[in-house]
Amino acid sequence: MASTCAKATLALLLALVAAVIPEPGDAQVSIHPREAVLLRGGSMRVNCSSSCPKDHSLGLETQWPKDELESGPNWKLFELSDIRETSRPLCYENCGTAQSSASATITVYSFPEHVELHPQLAWQQVGKNFTLSCLVDGGAPRTQLSAVLLRGEEILSRQPVGGDPQDPKEITFTVLASRGDHGANFSCRTELDLRPQGLALFYNVSEDKLLRTYDLPAANPKLHTPDLLEVGTQQKLFCLLEGLFPASEAQIYLELAGRRLTQKSTKGRDFVSTTALLEVTEEFDRTLPLRCVLKLADQILETQKTLTIYNFSAPVLTLSQLEVSEGSQVTVNCEAHGGALVVHLSGAPPGPPTAQVQFTLNASSEDNKRRFFCSAVLEVAGKLLSKNQTAELNVLYGPRLDERDCLGNWTWPEGSQQTLKCQAWGNPTPQLTCRQEADGTLLPIGEVKAVKREMNGTYKCHAFNSNGNVTRDVHVIVLYQPPNYWAIITGALVVVIACLVGIAVYVYNHQRKIRKYKLQKAQEEAMKLKAQAPPP
């Protein structure tokens, strides 16, 4: 706003512009300035003058306080002060019997005393409209006053204020909330446009209001946890909600029977989740309500389910003896506890489920390493749960050497590769050896050997352990051809004759080469003698 000095200077500058308004009659009255623009509460000087040559009474009619500063024969200078609103001061005179007047227009402007954006912005849901109000108190002229809604520096809407400057005016704006509005500052700005009057565009801005927006899916959080929890176990409770905004400002927690659990939360771009580990103890009630609660803005989403706590021990499977000798009696017993029922015990006769099932058997070698299986069921919240138990029987018995595992007769060709396959059964595992009856030669079992005719014969295979021993005869027949002496003699004669023929041929060829050599030398000597003889 301008100071008092600036106001007076503005009034004097405007007073330099004069306009003469002719009035009926012989005289004329003029007022200077004819138009003025003045800040509310300011002052200005008005000059009233007349062309009346006679005696006249010259005055100024106005609603504002005035002081006559100077005067002359045909003029008077007045100062108006504390001008509060637009008005039309009037210069008048009585010239003889005629009356005349001239008026000026004083346009008063003022800045809004208060500009406020309300209500205080709370969370707004994305995709829905919300209303903002700009309260403007004061400001004139209203015809040149506008209210502008701003998001940061961006203009969203502009509306004229209008109305009486003495009355506060509320201008409403409708905004569609979006994710981009989250964290944005909104404000209301008034614009007083006095450029047509040769002044400027004046602004008043309200305080910023922070807007936060949110977006929630139609679905509630998803609880991932079993309905049934067994005492003595550790269970993972997990809750997740996807498709929300802003996930970073959401709160999510798990609550069991009204008690918030210790948990770890995770937040992503558009999801939140929480995980809790629960130690299930006997202190819990049989049924417990579990809630997953999500809070965002002023919204609460929750999912609830009922957890059933149960205690189910595995059935107790016992053998009267875990290790027995063949022929001993063994009692097999299976017992369930805590309301469970035994529904199956291997080896027991069929019957309805009961809390205990047992039977007795005479242990045989076929029962060695036999596994007994017991199954019990418990009904919890309409569901059948089962648990199993197993036990193994160890039966001690003497060695067995059966025909199928140790053949009594083996026929092998001499020189072939063969393996003696002989296995003894028993518990503990028996030791087994096979020795030749004649000389006690050991025949390795399970090893690949080249068959020799010396292997031919009967072997005693002996198996023994702490529960006894057993012997079995094994006959090995080696097939081979006896030697053919005539063939050997004939072969030797053939070799001797061949050698003699070879020697004779060698001697003959050698003597022939010597004779040929001597003949060649004699011919050479004759040629030499012939060449040395004198010519006839």
Residue pairs with C-beta under 8 A, 6 or more apart in sequence:
1 39
1 111
2 10
2 39
2 42
4 42
4 43
7 38
7 39
7 42
7 43
7 44
8 42
8 43
8 44
10 37
10 38
10 39
10 42
10 44
11 36
11 38
11 42
11 43
11 44
11 45
12 44
12 45
14 33
14 35
14 36
14 37
14 44
15 32
15 33
15 36
15 44
15 45
15 46
15 47
16 32
16 33
17 32
17 33
17 34
17 35
18 30
18 32
18 33
18 34
18 47
19 30
19 31
19 32
19 33
19 34
20 28
20 30
20 102
21 28
21 29
21 30
21 31
21 34
21 102
21 103
22 28
23 29
23 100
23 101
23 102
24 98
24 100
25 95
25 98
25 99
25 100
26 52
26 95
26 96
26 98
27 50
27 51
27 52
27 53
27 56
27 93
27 95
27 98
27 100
28 50
28 51
28 100
29 48
29 49
29 50
29 51
29 58
29 91
29 92
29 93
29 100
29 101
29 102
30 48
30 49
30 50
30 91
30 102
31 46
31 47
31 48
31 89
31 90
31 91
31 102
31 103
31 104
32 46
32 47
32 49
32 104
33 46
33 104
34 104
34 105
35 104
35 105
35 106
35 107
36 44
36 104
36 105
36 106
36 107
37 106
37 107
37 109
37 194
37 197
37 198
37 199
38 44
38 83
38 106
38 107
38 108
38 109
39 108
39 109
39 110
40 83
40 84
40 85
40 108
40 109
40 110
40 140
41 82
41 83
41 84
41 110
42 83
43 79
43 80
43 81
43 82
43 83
44 79
44 80
44 83
44 106
45 69
45 77
45 78
45 79
45 80
46 60
46 62
46 66
46 77
46 78
46 79
46 80
46 89
46 91
46 104
47 75
47 76
47 77
47 78
48 58
48 59
48 60
48 75
48 76
48 78
48 91
48 93
48 102
49 58
49 74
49 75
49 76
49 91
50 56
50 58
50 74
50 75
50 93
50 95
50 100
51 74
52 74
52 93
52 95
52 96
54 95
54 96
56 93
56 94
56 95
56 96
57 93
57 94
58 74
58 75
58 76
58 91
58 92
58 93
59 76
59 91
59 92
59 93
60 66
60 76
60 78
60 89
60 90
60 91
60 92
61 89
61 90
61 91
61 92
62 80
62 87
62 89
62 90
63 87
64 80
64 81
64 82
64 83
64 84
64 87
64 89
65 80
65 81
65 82
66 78
66 79
66 80
66 81
67 78
67 79
67 81
68 76
68 77
68 78
69 77
69 78
69 79
70 76
70 77
71 77
80 89
80 106
83 106
83 108
84 108
85 108
85 140
85 165
86 105
86 106
86 107
86 108
86 140
86 141
87 106
87 108
88 103
88 104
88 105
88 106
89 103
89 104
89 106
90 101
90 102
90 103
91 101
91 102
91 103
91 104
92 99
92 100
92 101
93 99
93 100
93 101
107 141
107 197
108 140
108 141
109 140
109 141
109 144
109 192
109 194
109 197
109 199
110 138
110 139
110 140
110 165
111 138
111 139
111 190
111 192
111 202
111 204
112 136
112 137
112 138
112 139
112 145
112 190
112 192
112 204
113 137
113 138
113 139
114 135
114 136
114 137
114 138
114 168
115 134
115 135
115 136
115 137
115 147
115 188
115 189
115 190
115 204
115 205
115 206
116 134
116 135
116 188
116 206
116 207
117 132
117 133
117 134
117 135
117 186
117 187
117 188
117 206
117 207
117 209
118 132
118 133
118 135
118 209
119 133
120 209
121 132
121 186
121 209
121 210
121 211
121 212
122 212
122 297
122 298
123 212
123 213
123 214
123 297
123 298
123 299
124 130
124 177
124 181
124 211
124 212
124 213
124 214
125 177
125 213
125 214
125 215
125 216
125 297
126 177
126 178
126 179
126 213
126 214
126 215
126 245
127 176
127 177
127 178
127 215
128 176
128 177
129 174
129 175
129 176
129 177
130 174
130 175
130 177
131 172
131 173
131 174
131 175
132 149
132 172
132 173
132 175
132 186
132 188
133 170
133 171
133 172
133 173
134 147
134 149
134 170
134 171
134 172
134 173
134 188
134 206
135 168
135 169
135 170
136 145
136 147
136 161
136 168
136 169
136 170
136 171
136 190
137 168
137 169
138 165
138 168
139 145
139 161
139 165
139 190
139 192
139 204
140 165
141 165
142 160
142 161
142 162
142 163
142 164
142 165
142 169
143 160
143 162
144 192
144 193
144 194
144 196
145 160
145 161
145 162
145 190
145 191
145 192
145 193
146 158
146 159
146 160
146 161
146 190
146 191
146 193
147 158
147 159
147 160
147 161
147 171
147 188
147 189
147 190
147 191
148 155
148 157
148 158
148 188
148 189
148 190
148 191
149 155
149 156
149 157
149 158
149 173
149 175
149 186
149 187
149 188
150 156
150 186
150 187
150 188
150 189
150 205
151 181
151 184
151 185
151 186
152 184
152 185
156 173
156 175
157 173
158 191
159 171
159 173
161 169
161 171
161 190
162 169
163 169
171 188
175 181
177 211
177 213
178 213
179 213
179 215
179 245
181 211
181 213
182 211
182 212
182 213
182 214
182 245
182 246
183 210
183 211
183 212
184 210
184 211
185 208
185 209
185 210
185 211
186 208
186 209
186 210
186 211
187 205
187 206
187 207
187 208
187 209
188 205
188 206
189 203
189 204
189 205
189 206
190 203
190 204
190 205
191 201
191 202
191 203
192 201
192 202
192 203
192 204
193 201
194 200
194 201
194 202
195 201
212 249
212 297
213 245
214 244
214 245
214 246
214 296
214 297
214 299
215 243
215 244
215 245
216 243
216 244
216 296
216 299
216 301
217 241
217 242
217 243
217 244
219 241
219 243
220 241
220 301
220 302
220 303
221 239
221 240
221 241
221 252
221 292
221 293
221 294
221 301
221 302
221 303
222 239
222 240
222 241
222 303
223 237
223 238
223 239
223 290
223 292
223 303
223 305
224 237
224 238
224 239
224 240
225 235
225 236
225 237
225 238
225 290
225 305
225 307
226 235
226 307
227 305
227 306
227 307
227 308
227 381
228 307
228 308
228 310
228 380
228 381
228 383
228 385
229 235
229 278
229 280
229 284
229 307
229 308
229 309
229 310
230 280
230 309
230 310
230 311
230 312
231 280
231 281
231 282
231 284
231 309
231 310
231 311
232 280
232 281
232 311
233 280
234 277
234 278
234 279
234 280
235 277
235 278
235 280
236 275
236 276
236 277
236 278
237 254
237 256
237 261
237 263
237 275
237 276
237 277
237 278
237 290
238 273
238 274
238 275
239 252
239 254
239 273
239 274
239 292
239 303
240 271
240 272
240 273
241 250
241 252
241 271
241 272
241 273
241 294
241 301
242 270
242 271
243 270
243 271
244 250
244 270
244 271
244 272
244 294
244 296
245 270
247 267
247 268
247 269
247 270
247 271
247 272
248 267
249 296
250 267
250 272
250 294
250 295
250 296
251 294
251 295
251 296
252 265
252 272
252 273
252 274
252 292
252 293
252 294
252 295
253 260
253 261
253 263
253 265
253 274
253 292
253 293
254 260
254 261
254 263
254 274
254 276
254 290
254 291
254 292
254 293
255 261
255 290
255 291
255 292
255 293
256 278
256 288
256 289
256 290
256 291
256 307
257 285
257 288
257 289
258 289
261 276
261 278
262 276
263 274
263 275
263 276
264 274
264 275
264 276
265 272
265 273
265 274
265 275
266 272
266 273
266 274
266 275
272 294
274 292
280 309
282 311
284 309
285 309
286 308
286 309
286 310
287 306
287 307
287 308
287 309
288 306
288 307
288 309
289 304
289 305
289 306
289 307
290 304
290 305
290 306
290 307
291 302
291 303
291 304
292 302
292 303
292 304
293 300
293 301
293 302
294 300
294 301
294 302
308 380
308 381
310 378
310 380
310 385
311 338
312 338
312 340
312 378
312 380
312 385
312 387
313 337
313 338
313 340
313 387
314 376
314 387
314 388
314 389
315 334
315 335
315 336
315 337
315 340
315 342
315 374
315 375
315 376
315 387
315 388
315 389
316 334
316 335
316 336
316 337
316 389
317 332
317 333
317 334
317 345
317 372
317 374
317 389
317 390
317 391
318 332
318 333
318 334
318 335
318 391
319 330
319 331
319 332
319 333
319 372
319 391
319 393
320 329
320 330
320 331
320 332
320 333
321 328
321 330
322 391
322 392
322 393
322 394
323 393
323 394
323 395
323 396
324 330
324 363
324 393
324 394
324 395
324 396
325 363
325 395
325 396
325 397
325 467
326 363
326 364
326 365
326 395
326 396
326 397
326 398
326 467
327 362
327 363
327 364
328 362
328 363
329 360
329 361
329 362
329 363
330 360
330 361
330 362
330 363
330 367
330 393
331 358
331 359
331 360
332 345
332 347
332 348
332 358
332 359
332 360
332 361
332 372
332 391
333 356
333 357
333 358
334 342
334 345
334 348
334 356
334 357
334 358
334 374
334 376
334 389
335 342
335 355
335 356
336 342
336 355
336 356
336 376
336 378
337 355
338 378
339 378
340 355
340 376
340 377
340 378
340 387
341 353
341 354
341 355
341 376
341 377
341 378
342 353
342 354
342 355
342 356
342 357
342 374
342 375
342 376
343 353
343 375
343 376
343 377
343 386
344 373
344 374
344 375
345 357
345 358
345 359
345 372
345 373
345 374
345 375
346 371
346 372
346 373
346 374
347 359
347 361
347 372
348 357
348 358
348 359
349 359
351 357
353 377
357 374
361 367
363 393
363 395
364 395
364 397
365 395
365 397
365 400
365 425
365 427
367 393
367 395
368 393
368 394
368 395
368 397
368 427
369 392
369 393
369 394
370 392
370 393
370 395
371 390
371 391
371 392
372 390
372 391
372 392
372 393
373 388
373 389
373 390
374 388
374 389
374 390
375 386
375 387
375 388
376 386
376 387
376 388
377 384
377 385
377 386
378 384
378 385
378 386
378 387
379 385
394 427
395 427
396 427
396 428
396 466
396 467
397 426
397 427
397 467
398 426
398 430
398 465
398 467
398 468
398 469
398 470
399 424
399 425
399 426
399 430
399 432
399 463
399 464
399 465
399 467
399 468
399 469
399 470
400 424
400 425
400 426
400 463
400 470
401 422
401 424
401 425
401 432
401 461
401 463
401 470
401 471
401 472
402 425
405 422
405 423
405 424
405 425
406 421
406 422
406 423
406 424
406 461
406 472
406 474
407 421
407 422
407 474
408 472
408 473
408 474
408 475
409 474
409 475
409 477
410 418
410 420
410 474
410 475
410 476
410 477
411 476
411 477
411 479
412 418
412 451
412 455
412 476
412 477
412 478
412 479
413 451
413 478
413 479
413 480
414 451
414 452
414 453
414 478
414 479
414 480
415 450
415 451
416 450
416 451
417 448
417 449
417 450
417 451
418 448
418 449
418 451
419 446
419 447
419 448
419 449
420 434
420 443
420 444
420 445
420 446
420 447
420 449
420 474
420 476
421 445
421 446
422 432
422 434
422 445
422 461
422 472
422 474
423 432
424 430
424 432
424 461
424 463
424 470
426 463
426 465
426 467
426 468
427 465
427 467
428 465
428 466
428 467
429 465
430 463
430 464
430 465
430 469
431 463
431 464
431 465
432 445
432 461
432 462
432 463
433 442
433 445
433 461
433 462
434 442
434 443
434 445
434 459
434 460
434 461
434 462
434 474
435 441
435 442
435 443
435 459
435 460
435 462
436 442
436 443
436 457
436 458
436 459
437 457
437 458
437 459
437 460
438 457
438 458
441 454
443 455
443 459
443 476
449 455
451 478
452 478
453 478
453 480
455 476
455 478
456 476
456 477
456 478
457 475
457 476
458 473
458 474
458 475
458 476
459 473
459 474
459 475
459 476
460 471
460 472
460 473
460 474
461 471
461 472
461 473
461 474
462 469
462 470
462 471
463 469
463 470
463 471
463 472
464 470
